[in-house]
Amino acid sequence: MTNQPNLNLLNEMAQDIFSGLKAVKLRTVKKGQEFCRKPTSEKYYVRAHYNRKDEFGPATFTCIDGDDIGRYIELKPDTIVYVEG
């Protein structure tokens, strides 16, 4: 048995290097800053306000769709996102 490199991991690492995107936790993204959910995604979101944990659900950030401001998603603060960097 020989050691084979993990091609999926190598492709992912190369994509991060050449795309100019940096993987960070959503909590480190500043309010109003744009980010993508995947390094290959063309859709982007803008981080909006923080929602504290309460009886209705866990702590989340509201993230507004960059193409449709009426659409938003809520993501946990530890979610990995990609920013220009």
N, C-alpha and C positions, 0 to 999 in steps of 0.2 A: 504494500500500500504506500503510495507516495502522497506527499503533502500537496494538495491542490489549492490554489488561492480561491477565495470566495469572490467570484466575479460580480455578484450583485452588490456586495459591499464596496468593491473597487469602483464600480460604475457610479455608485452613490457618492463616494468620496470625490471622484473626478468631476462629477456634475456640480458639487458644491464649490469646488475650486474654480471651475471655468465660468460658472454662472454669476459669480460675484455676490452670491447670497450667503448670509451667515445664519446658522441655526441658533435660536435663543429661546428662552422661556417667555411666554406672553407677559408675565409680570414685569419683565425688564423693558418692554416696549413702552415708549412714552405715549401719553394721551394725544391723539391726533396723528400719530405716525402710521404709515402704511406698512402692511406685511402680507405675505402669501402663506397659505397653509402647507404647500408642498413646493419644493424647489423648481419643479417643472410647470407649475400652475401659472396661467395667465391672469386668472381672477385674483384681485387683491381686496383686502379689507382695511378699514381704518379703526384703530382701537378707540373706543369711546369710554364711557364711565364704568366704574367698579360697582358691582352689586354685592353687598354684604350677605353672609350666610344668615338665613332666617328659617321660619317654619315652612316656607314654600320651596326651599331648595338650597343647594350649596353655593358657596361664593363663586362668582363668575365675573368675567368682563364682557360687556356688550361690544360687539364688533360689527360695524356697518359695512355693507357691501359697497365697494367702490363704484360699481356700475349702476346700482339701484339703491338710492338712499332710503327708500321705504322698506328695504329688506335688511334684516340683521340676524346675527347668530350670537349665542352666548357660549363662551369657552371658559374652561377652568384655567386658573392662573398658571398652572404648571404645564400647559399645552406647549409643545415645541412648534414654533413658527419660524419663518424665514424673512429676514430683512436685508436691505441693501447694506453692504458693508465691506 
